[in-house]
Amino acid sequence: MRAFSMIDGGRVPPIGQGTWHMGEDPAARPREVAALRLGIELGMTLIDTAEMYGEGGAEAVVGEAIRSRRERVFLVSKVYPHNASRKGIPAACERSLQRLGTDFIDLYLLHWRGQYPLAETVEAFERLQAAGKIRHWGVSNLDLDDMRELPQVQDCATNQVLYNPAERGIEFDLLPRCQAQGMPVMAYCPLGQGGGLLHSPALLEVARRHGAQPAQVALAWALRQPGVWAIPKASDPAHLRANAASVDVQLGAEDLAIIDQAFPPPSRRQPLQMV
């Protein structure tokens, strides 16, 4: 799987694995662990999780999945806003490290903006970096005004935001700003929510043209943008294989026009959408 550079020249794949809703059902844990391990074998070595997901349950699933595979994985986790203080972040990070069964996180994100000043959160992130607990820090669900306020924005490794054909407001201002700064954007829910997007006539038509699946078209659509990662969540082996193969789907101008007609690009600034 092709890759692009992180800020330190490290390599990460453009399609990773999301874990939202994992770790909520103990009976599903063996299947979730197996899915993450298969994804790693398929080259989707970026795994995204958060202390919020299953209240730590997803991190525990990830920890089991990456056992004896840690060196192959680019591990991302996120801190709750109510823990994003000078004292709260180190404690939250230690809990995440315990659940993940590792001594460092590759990329640690503020999940969304809360009550604590961004400067305080960034200071705590930098202390964790200096201590070797995290390699990079970044943010999630921050709009353009938040990014302008962010201290040391040049050191921010990513902004993780909602992005798919039906939710493309970031294309008006936030995405171009991140691209101009050389900051990768991590697209969550790239396949939409609830399955409706994947049944849209536009994606079905483009999928037919390529002999592909609508989910592969949605991922290829996100990856058409320079510096965009996508982190779909999948537990079914067939879906995982299809996701990994999405990098081979190359959309042409006619394909993009079909999608644009169904899901027009933004013509004005919009509030940042979150789920």
Summary of the structure (lengths in Angstrom):
residues: 275
radius of gyration: 17.9
end to end distance: 28.5
largest distance: 53.7
contacts: 961
relative contact order: 0.14
helix: 45%
strand: 16%
